[in-house]
Amino acid sequence: MKKILLALLLVCSVGSVMAQSKVAHVNSQVLLDTMPSRKAAITKLQEFESAGRNELQEMNADFEKSYNVFMANQSTWSPVILKIEEEKLMKKQQNLQEREQSLQQEMQVYSQELNNPILEMVQKAVKEVSEKNKINYVIDESVTLYFAGGTDITKEVITVLLRMDQQ
């Protein structure tokens, strides 16, 4: 009898705790798209990527030019010169590949450097709105398969975000 009462008490207390929990949702993509600092970060990242792409194109053009010279003179060069020029070509190709890998890593680091403060700002804004509205859980609807119910706090968070972004 005591076990049944204890189980019933436990079920009732869990039910009341769940009834007190408030769930809300936001669309993080909408939040990010409305932030001027996010737009500026995307522009900076695109400029960095473009500069890197131009650098790689120049290196590739130099490699192709050297390769064409090599192919045109291959039959007239002595075996020693041929070997030296072949090694130069291989070195240029290796440098091109290494620089491409290096640029990819630099892009990732720069992207994180630009995006981390923005994501922290989004988290702070969501936390501020959640605490104000006494919300226990906030779910990102852009990664949720299904949601029905809860409160959409996206507009409130946007207001807080824009205020934070101006500061």
C-alpha positions as a Python dict, from the first residue, in 0.01 Angstrom:
ca = {
    (1, 'M'): (0, 0, 0),
    (2, 'K'): (287, 239, 87),
    (3, 'K'): (452, 163, -248),
    (4, 'I'): (135, 247, -440),
    (5, 'L'): (94, 575, -251),
    (6, 'L'): (458, 661, -308),
    (7, 'A'): (428, 585, -681),
    (8, 'L'): (108, 791, -708),
    (9, 'L'): (274, 1081, -525),
    (10, 'L'): (577, 1062, -754),
    (11, 'V'): (361, 1063, -1071),
    (12, 'C'): (162, 1362, -947),
    (13, 'S'): (472, 1560, -856),
    (14, 'V'): (638, 1493, -1193),
    (15, 'G'): (316, 1596, -1368),
    (16, 'S'): (301, 1923, -1177),
    (17, 'V'): (666, 1999, -1253),
    (18, 'M'): (606, 1934, -1624),
    (19, 'A'): (298, 2154, -1618),
    (20, 'Q'): (507, 2439, -1477),
    (21, 'S'): (771, 2415, -1751),
    (22, 'K'): (728, 2663, -2033),
    (23, 'V'): (853, 2583, -2380),
    (24, 'A'): (919, 2839, -2652),
    (25, 'H'): (1076, 2831, -2994),
    (26, 'V'): (1281, 3061, -3215),
    (27, 'N'): (1395, 3049, -3575),
    (28, 'S'): (1770, 3094, -3551),
    (29, 'Q'): (1809, 3152, -3924),
    (30, 'V'): (1570, 3448, -3907),
    (31, 'L'): (1762, 3580, -3606),
    (32, 'L'): (2095, 3559, -3789),
    (33, 'D'): (1956, 3705, -4110),
    (34, 'T'): (1834, 4021, -3933),
    (35, 'M'): (2167, 4104, -3768),
    (36, 'P'): (2377, 4374, -3938),
    (37, 'S'): (2693, 4232, -3778),
    (38, 'R'): (2619, 3892, -3931),
    (39, 'K'): (2582, 4050, -4276),
    (40, 'A'): (2912, 4233, -4225),
    (41, 'A'): (3080, 3908, -4119),
    (42, 'I'): (2954, 3730, -4431),
    (43, 'T'): (3090, 4013, -4648),
    (44, 'K'): (3431, 3998, -4478),
    (45, 'L'): (3443, 3620, -4519),
    (46, 'Q'): (3350, 3646, -4888),
    (47, 'E'): (3623, 3908, -4943),
    (48, 'F'): (3878, 3684, -4771),
    (49, 'E'): (3767, 3387, -4981),
    (50, 'S'): (3786, 3594, -5301),
    (51, 'A'): (4140, 3711, -5221),
    (52, 'G'): (4244, 3352, -5154),
    (53, 'R'): (4083, 3231, -5476),
    (54, 'N'): (4270, 3504, -5670),
    (55, 'E'): (4598, 3401, -5509),
    (56, 'L'): (4539, 3037, -5606),
    (57, 'Q'): (4448, 3137, -5962),
    (58, 'E'): (4773, 3333, -5993),
    (59, 'M'): (4973, 3040, -5858),
    (60, 'N'): (4793, 2804, -6095),
    (61, 'A'): (4855, 3035, -6393),
    (62, 'D'): (5225, 3045, -6305),
    (63, 'F'): (5232, 2666, -6281),
    (64, 'E'): (5057, 2626, -6617),
    (65, 'K'): (5295, 2874, -6780),
    (66, 'S'): (5595, 2682, -6646),
    (67, 'Y'): (5439, 2354, -6755),
    (68, 'N'): (5385, 2485, -7110),
    (69, 'V'): (5747, 2603, -7126),
    (70, 'F'): (5857, 2263, -6999),
    (71, 'M'): (5649, 2079, -7261),
    (72, 'A'): (5769, 2305, -7543),
    (73, 'N'): (6138, 2269, -7457),
    (74, 'Q'): (6135, 1912, -7328),
    (75, 'S'): (6284, 1763, -7643),
    (76, 'T'): (6567, 2020, -7670),
    (77, 'W'): (6686, 2027, -7310),
    (78, 'S'): (6964, 1810, -7181),
    (79, 'P'): (6874, 1539, -6928),
    (80, 'V'): (7018, 1747, -6641),
    (81, 'I'): (6818, 2060, -6731),
    (82, 'L'): (6512, 1844, -6789),
    (83, 'K'): (6542, 1697, -6440),
    (84, 'I'): (6594, 2040, -6280),
    (85, 'E'): (6291, 2188, -6458),
    (86, 'E'): (6080, 1884, -6372),
    (87, 'E'): (6170, 1926, -6003),
    (88, 'K'): (6078, 2297, -6023),
    (89, 'L'): (5740, 2201, -6169),
    (90, 'M'): (5677, 1945, -5898),
    (91, 'K'): (5771, 2201, -5633),
    (92, 'K'): (5529, 2458, -5780),
    (93, 'Q'): (5251, 2201, -5787),
    (94, 'Q'): (5324, 2101, -5427),
    (95, 'N'): (5324, 2467, -5317),
    (96, 'L'): (4991, 2519, -5491),
    (97, 'Q'): (4835, 2222, -5311),
    (98, 'E'): (4980, 2326, -4974),
    (99, 'R'): (4853, 2681, -5014),
    (100, 'E'): (4507, 2556, -5106),
    (101, 'Q'): (4494, 2347, -4787),
    (102, 'S'): (4631, 2637, -4584),
    (103, 'L'): (4366, 2872, -4722),
    (104, 'Q'): (4090, 2627, -4632),
    (105, 'Q'): (4215, 2612, -4274),
    (106, 'E'): (4248, 2990, -4259),
    (107, 'M'): (3889, 3024, -4386),
    (108, 'Q'): (3762, 2798, -4107),
    (109, 'V'): (3953, 2988, -3840),
    (110, 'Y'): (3843, 3327, -3973),
    (111, 'S'): (3483, 3209, -3999),
    (112, 'Q'): (3488, 3097, -3636),
    (113, 'E'): (3648, 3425, -3532),
    (114, 'L'): (3371, 3621, -3703),
    (115, 'N'): (3079, 3397, -3605),
    (116, 'N'): (3154, 3318, -3239),
    (117, 'P'): (3069, 3668, -3108),
    (118, 'I'): (2750, 3667, -3316),
    (119, 'L'): (2640, 3329, -3182),
    (120, 'E'): (2720, 3437, -2827),
    (121, 'M'): (2505, 3746, -2879),
    (122, 'V'): (2217, 3528, -3002),
    (123, 'Q'): (2248, 3307, -2695),
    (124, 'K'): (2249, 3610, -2464),
    (125, 'A'): (1942, 3755, -2634),
    (126, 'V'): (1753, 3424, -2611),
    (127, 'K'): (1851, 3393, -2246),
    (128, 'E'): (1738, 3749, -2170),
    (129, 'V'): (1397, 3697, -2332),
    (130, 'S'): (1360, 3354, -2171),
    (131, 'E'): (1434, 3485, -1824),
    (132, 'K'): (1198, 3780, -1873),
    (133, 'N'): (914, 3548, -1982),
    (134, 'K'): (1006, 3269, -1734),
    (135, 'I'): (1064, 3016, -2012),
    (136, 'N'): (1244, 2693, -1922),
    (137, 'Y'): (1320, 2558, -2268),
    (138, 'V'): (1381, 2726, -2604),
    (139, 'I'): (1390, 2508, -2914),
    (140, 'D'): (1533, 2614, -3249),
    (141, 'E'): (1257, 2547, -3500),
    (142, 'S'): (1498, 2541, -3793),
    (143, 'V'): (1642, 2210, -3667),
    (144, 'T'): (1325, 2064, -3517),
    (145, 'L'): (1131, 1808, -3715),
    (146, 'Y'): (797, 1889, -3556),
    (147, 'F'): (663, 2137, -3306),
    (148, 'A'): (315, 2234, -3213),
    (149, 'G'): (262, 2465, -2926),
    (150, 'G'): (495, 2667, -2720),
    (151, 'T'): (551, 3034, -2767),
    (152, 'D'): (730, 3185, -3065),
    (153, 'I'): (976, 3435, -2917),
    (154, 'T'): (1162, 3507, -3241),
    (155, 'K'): (1035, 3866, -3271),
    (156, 'E'): (1119, 3947, -2908),
    (157, 'V'): (1467, 3802, -2950),
    (158, 'I'): (1517, 4003, -3271),
    (159, 'T'): (1436, 4322, -3081),
    (160, 'V'): (1691, 4238, -2812),
    (161, 'L'): (1947, 4128, -3071),
    (162, 'L'): (1920, 4449, -3271),
    (163, 'R'): (1966, 4650, -2953),
    (164, 'M'): (2272, 4442, -2858),
    (165, 'D'): (2410, 4457, -3212),
    (166, 'Q'): (2404, 4837, -3210),
    (167, 'Q'): (2612, 4853, -2891),
}
